[in-house]
Amino acid sequence: MKIKVLGPGCKNCKTLEAAVVKVVAEMGLEASVEKVENYGKIVELGVMMTPGLIINGKIKSTGRLPKDDEIARWIKEEM
């Protein structure tokens, strides 16, 4: 499973990255969590508002901090 957290390094972006790492660990999954901070790459990936979350190439969230249960649900959808 490939997970990308998109954002320039602001507080919300760091919070989302930490939440994703926590949920993945709690679920006991093998997943790569990549932080994308380059604005050009973020736009290339189709995200206009950060923080953004992409799981297995699908945009799941942009411009807000999803709750842990939402993150877990999206991960399960992509398994």
SULNORRA-V702092 format. One record per residue. N is the residue number from 1. RES is the residue in one small letter. NEAR is the number of other ideal C-beta (glycine too) atoms within 12 Angstrom. D_LAST is the distance of its C-alpha to the last C-alpha in Angstrom with 1 decimal. Layout:
BEGIN
n: (N:N)
res: (RES:RES)
near: (NEAR:NEAR)
d_last: (D_LAST:D_LAST)
END
This chain:
BEGIN
n: (1:2:3:4:5:6:7:8:9:10:11:12:13:14:15:16:17:18:19:20:21:22:23:24:25:26:27:28:29:30:31:32:33:34:35:36:37:38:39:40:41:42:43:44:45:46:47:48:49:50:51:52:53:54:55:56:57:58:59:60:61:62:63:64:65:66:67:68:69:70:71:72:73:74:75:76:77:78:79)
res: (m:k:i:k:v:l:g:p:g:c:k:n:c:k:t:l:e:a:a:v:v:k:v:v:a:e:m:g:l:e:a:s:v:e:k:v:e:n:y:g:k:i:v:e:l:g:v:m:m:t:p:g:l:i:i:n:g:k:i:k:s:t:g:r:l:p:k:d:d:e:i:a:r:w:i:k:e:e:m)
near: (24:22:35:37:42:40:35:24:20:20:14:25:31:20:24:38:32:21:30:43:24:19:31:29:18:16:23:11:23:13:26:17:28:24:28:30:21:18:18:12:20:30:17:15:26:18:30:15:22:36:37:40:44:35:34:19:14:21:25:32:31:27:21:20:27:27:18:22:14:21:37:26:18:29:35:18:14:23:16)
d_last: (7.6:10.6:11.9:15.4:17.9:20.8:24.3:27.7:27.8:29.1:28.7:25.9:23.9:24.4:23.5:20.2:19.4:20.5:18.4:15.2:16.3:17.3:14.1:12.1:15.0:15.2:11.7:12.7:9.9:10.9:10.6:13.5:15.0:17.7:20.5:22.1:25.7:27.5:28.4:28.6:25.1:23.8:25.7:24.6:20.9:22.1:22.5:26.0:25.7:24.4:22.6:19.6:15.9:13.7:10.0:9.2:12.7:12.5:15.1:14.1:17.4:20.9:24.2:23.3:21.8:18.9:19.0:16.8:15.5:14.5:12.7:10.7:10.1:9.0:6.5:5.2:5.7:3.8:0.0)
END
